[in-house]
Amino acid sequence: MSKQPPPVMSPIDLPRQHLYLVKDFNYLNDQSNASLAVAGLSGVPRAKPRSAAFICQAEWSWSPAHHRIENYFISLNTKRSHWVLWVSCYNDWEWPWRWETYPDVCIVLRKGLTKVVAAKLLLSVFWRSQRDEQEIDKFHWIGALGLLDIAGVQGVGRAVWSDD
């Protein structure tokens, strides 16, 4: 069952992020079959399945009142032919505060991709689209870890935002 990790409320709760060797993620050059999609179409379920695996939580904090917190999950589509990236954002503009899943997802053909490689590839596609369309800068810290470790998330982030 996929559970939404809560936002980090103290720096003590953050995973250590400064002493890791960050390896380059070379698989990002072949993104030909990865694309953005909409939940409910192309065999993608309408909602994030309970079996979706948690990848990581990334946070941006531009000011005390201007921030972005996102959780990332990966699952298979209905036909089990594609990996699907699900993104949930923390909505604190409405009461009660809650996690909302974006209707936009990223998909990539499953053939030959492990779950970890697919997670990195899909994160890179999503972050590149956010960088290009919304001019989002690199995340400021990683709030929680799941399928990927610190080095994996930092490697994808470096690959996405190094072309700026």
C-alpha positions as CSV (number, residue, x, y, z in Angstrom):
1,M,0.0,0.0,0.0
2,S,1.4,3.4,-0.9
3,K,1.4,5.9,1.9
4,Q,2.0,9.6,1.7
5,P,5.0,10.6,3.9
6,P,4.2,13.8,5.8
7,P,6.1,17.0,5.1
8,V,9.3,17.3,7.2
9,M,8.8,19.6,10.1
10,S,12.3,19.7,11.5
11,P,15.8,19.6,9.9
12,I,16.6,16.7,12.1
13,D,14.0,14.6,10.2
14,L,15.7,15.2,6.8
15,P,17.8,12.4,5.4
16,R,21.5,13.3,5.4
17,Q,22.2,14.8,2.1
18,H,25.8,16.1,2.1
19,L,28.1,13.1,2.2
20,Y,27.0,11.0,-0.8
21,L,28.8,10.3,-4.0
22,V,26.4,11.4,-6.7
23,K,26.7,9.2,-9.8
24,D,25.7,10.5,-13.2
25,F,22.6,8.9,-14.6
26,N,23.5,8.1,-18.2
27,Y,20.1,6.5,-19.2
28,L,18.6,10.0,-19.6
29,N,19.8,10.3,-23.2
30,D,17.3,7.7,-24.4
31,Q,13.9,9.2,-23.5
32,S,12.3,8.5,-26.9
33,N,9.5,6.3,-25.5
34,A,8.9,8.2,-22.3
35,S,6.1,10.8,-22.4
36,L,3.5,12.7,-20.4
37,A,0.0,11.3,-20.3
38,V,-3.3,11.8,-18.5
39,A,-4.7,9.4,-15.9
40,G,-7.7,7.5,-17.2
41,L,-6.4,7.4,-20.8
42,S,-4.0,5.1,-22.7
43,G,-4.5,2.2,-20.2
44,V,-3.4,4.4,-17.3
45,P,-5.6,3.9,-14.2
46,R,-7.8,6.9,-13.2
47,A,-6.2,7.0,-9.7
48,K,-2.9,6.0,-8.2
49,P,-3.1,2.3,-7.3
50,R,-2.5,1.2,-3.7
51,S,0.4,-1.0,-4.9
52,A,2.3,2.0,-6.2
53,A,5.9,2.2,-4.8
54,F,7.1,5.4,-3.1
55,I,10.1,6.8,-4.9
56,C,11.0,10.0,-2.9
57,Q,9.8,13.4,-1.7
58,A,11.3,16.6,-3.1
59,E,10.8,20.0,-1.6
60,W,11.3,23.6,-2.8
61,S,11.2,26.5,-0.4
62,W,11.5,30.0,-1.9
63,S,10.1,31.8,1.1
64,P,8.1,30.9,4.2
65,A,4.8,31.3,2.2
66,H,6.0,30.1,-1.1
67,H,7.0,26.4,-1.3
68,R,6.3,23.1,-3.1
69,I,6.3,19.6,-1.7
70,E,5.8,16.6,-3.9
71,N,5.8,12.9,-3.4
72,Y,6.6,10.6,-6.3
73,F,5.3,7.0,-6.8
74,I,5.7,4.4,-9.6
75,S,3.4,1.6,-10.6
76,L,2.4,-0.4,-13.7
77,N,-0.5,0.6,-16.0
78,T,-3.6,-1.5,-16.3
79,K,-2.1,-3.7,-19.1
80,R,1.2,-4.0,-17.2
81,S,3.0,-2.8,-20.3
82,H,4.2,0.6,-19.1
83,W,5.7,2.1,-16.0
84,V,3.6,5.1,-14.6
85,L,5.0,8.0,-12.5
86,W,2.4,9.4,-10.1
87,V,3.0,12.8,-8.5
88,S,1.2,14.1,-5.3
89,C,1.5,17.6,-4.1
90,Y,0.9,18.9,-0.6
91,N,-2.0,21.3,-0.7
92,D,-2.0,23.6,2.3
93,W,-4.2,26.3,0.6
94,E,-7.4,24.6,1.5
95,W,-8.7,23.2,4.8
96,P,-8.1,20.4,5.7
97,W,-4.6,20.2,4.3
98,R,-4.2,17.1,2.2
99,W,-2.2,15.4,-0.5
100,E,-3.6,15.7,-4.1
101,T,-2.5,13.6,-7.0
102,Y,-1.9,15.4,-10.3
103,P,-4.0,14.1,-13.2
104,D,-0.9,14.3,-15.4
105,V,1.4,11.3,-15.2
106,C,4.6,10.2,-17.0
107,I,4.7,6.8,-18.8
108,V,7.5,4.7,-20.3
109,L,7.4,1.3,-22.0
110,R,8.2,-1.4,-19.4
111,K,10.3,-3.6,-21.7
112,G,13.8,-4.0,-20.4
113,L,13.5,-1.4,-17.6
114,T,13.9,-2.2,-14.0
115,K,11.7,-0.3,-11.5
116,V,14.6,1.8,-10.3
117,V,15.8,2.8,-13.8
118,A,12.2,3.5,-14.8
119,A,11.7,5.7,-11.7
120,K,14.8,7.7,-12.6
121,L,13.8,8.1,-16.2
122,L,10.3,9.1,-15.4
123,L,11.4,11.6,-12.7
124,S,13.8,13.1,-15.3
125,V,11.0,13.5,-17.8
126,F,8.6,15.0,-15.3
127,W,11.2,17.4,-13.8
128,R,12.3,18.5,-17.3
129,S,8.7,19.3,-18.3
130,Q,8.4,21.3,-15.0
131,R,11.7,23.1,-15.6
132,D,10.8,24.0,-19.2
133,E,7.1,24.9,-18.7
134,Q,7.0,26.4,-15.2
135,E,10.6,27.4,-14.9
136,I,11.1,25.4,-11.7
137,D,14.6,25.3,-10.3
138,K,16.3,22.3,-8.8
139,F,14.7,21.0,-5.6
140,H,16.1,22.5,-2.4
141,W,16.1,19.3,-0.4
142,I,14.9,15.7,-0.3
143,G,12.3,15.2,2.4
144,A,11.9,11.4,2.4
145,L,13.4,8.4,0.6
146,G,11.8,5.3,-0.8
147,L,12.8,3.4,-3.9
148,L,15.7,5.8,-4.7
149,D,18.5,6.8,-2.4
150,I,20.0,10.2,-2.0
151,A,22.6,9.6,-4.7
152,G,20.0,8.4,-7.1
153,V,17.7,11.4,-6.6
154,Q,20.6,13.9,-6.7
155,G,21.9,12.3,-9.9
156,V,18.6,12.7,-11.7
157,G,18.4,16.3,-10.4
158,R,21.9,17.1,-11.6
159,A,21.1,15.6,-15.1
160,V,17.9,17.6,-15.4
161,W,19.2,21.0,-14.2
162,S,22.7,20.8,-15.5
163,D,21.6,21.8,-19.0
164,D,20.4,25.2,-17.7
